[in-house]
């Protein structure tokens, strides 16, 4: 499972690098991976300080890569 989380984390990284800040729900749709796996991967990236996640509305979040 950790390998799958890592691969999806890479997908998230590449998506954000290409598209910039986006909504979580749009990213999940565009990446086309299970929502729970995408959440785990996003959590991993957030914990390591690679992404910023900010609530946007009641059921969504804005996600972007952190400035290096």
N, C-alpha and C positions, 0 to 999 in steps of 0.2 A: 504493500500500500504506500509506503514511503516513497517508492520509486515513482508511482503514479502522481503523487502530490508534487514531487520535484519536477516532473515533466509539465504538469499544468502550471506550476509556478513559472516555468520558462515561457509557456504560452502567454501567461498574463504579462510578464516582463516585455516580451516582444510586441504584444498588442499595445501596451501603454507607450512604449517607445515609438511606435508608428503613429498612434492616434492621439496621444496626449491625454489630458484629463477626460474621463468619461464616467458615465453612471455604471454602477455595478451590474444592474439588470441588463443594460445594453451589452456590456462586455460578456456576460454569461451567454447571452443569445448569440453573439458573434463568434465567441470561442467554441461554442457548441460542445461543452463538457458538462457533466452533471453539476448542478448547483452546489450540492454538498461538497464535492471534490474541489470545486472552484473556491468555496469559502475556506476550506482547509489550506489550500495553497496561498490564498490571499493572506490568511492569518500568519503563515510562515514568513511571507515577504514582509508583512507589517512588523512582526516580532524582530526580524533582522534589520529593520530600519530602512528597507528599500522602497516602500510605498507609504503614501499618506492616504488615510481613509477618513472622510468627513460625512456625517449624516446629511442627507439631502432629501428632505420630505419625510413622510412617515414610514415608507417601506423601501427606501433606496439609499445609496451612498454614492458619493463622488470618490473616485479613485485616481491617483496619479503617482508617477514616479517621484521620489524625493530628489531635490536638487543636490547634486554631488559637490 
